[in-house]
Amino acid sequence: MAVAWVATGQTHENAALVRGVVLECDTRPSGELSIRTADNEVLRYQFDAKTYAEREEHLIEAGRVKPGEQVEVVSDSMPGSLVRYARTIHVIQPTPPPRPLSQGRLRAYNPKQDPVRTGNLTYSGVVYRLSDERVLIHTREAGDLAILLRKDTRYLQDGVVVEPADLKLNMRVFVRAGKDLYGEVEAYQVIWGTILTPR
């Protein structure tokens, strides 16, 4: 592996626990791994079949660590060698972006300007709690369910578009919904009124 090795006496080269970004990694069961630390030091480690490596809480072969991944390496010194032995290699998963503080109802849905989203989930139930950011309904199928309210959620009463404030507690509603990037259910349409009553 053609990687420049840092000079003796640098900060991290003798540290037992180091975090950095993988530059290169041999794809064999035994080989070498090089990483770049936050201080821009390039460190090199030797690994073999006994090295414990994991990604997303699953055991992997050390040679499957990929360039660009951030890792935490626990290592031991090897007598007569500047290269340390990697005892464990833990791949650190990137942190997802923080969820916006609020996705509340900033304005009523405008049917003339805003597109209608239908979603692939449907729920029916009774509203038992309501806030600017979510509605909680009691359903027969899913039990108590919290559904996020988007700024473009559409509200219909008796088939007519109404204001978000017209949604009240104890109303029986039908919700067309989908899931956001975080896996939470969000409402695209909330419908209530005589249109729900079977003829």
Secondary structure as GFF3:
##gff-version 3
##sequence-region A 1 199
A	DSSP	beta_strand	17	25	.	.	.	ID=ss1
A	DSSP	beta_strand	31	37	.	.	.	ID=ss2
A	DSSP	beta_strand	42	47	.	.	.	ID=ss3
A	DSSP	beta_strand	52	55	.	.	.	ID=ss4
A	DSSP	beta_strand	58	60	.	.	.	ID=ss5
A	DSSP	three_ten_helix	62	64	.	.	.	ID=ss6
A	DSSP	beta_strand	70	76	.	.	.	ID=ss7
A	DSSP	beta_strand	84	92	.	.	.	ID=ss8
A	DSSP	beta_strand	121	130	.	.	.	ID=ss9
A	DSSP	beta_strand	134	139	.	.	.	ID=ss10
A	DSSP	beta_strand	143	157	.	.	.	ID=ss11
A	DSSP	beta_strand	160	161	.	.	.	ID=ss12
A	DSSP	three_ten_helix	164	166	.	.	.	ID=ss13
A	DSSP	beta_strand	172	179	.	.	.	ID=ss14
A	DSSP	beta_strand	185	192	.	.	.	ID=ss15
A	DSSP	three_ten_helix	194	196	.	.	.	ID=ss16
###
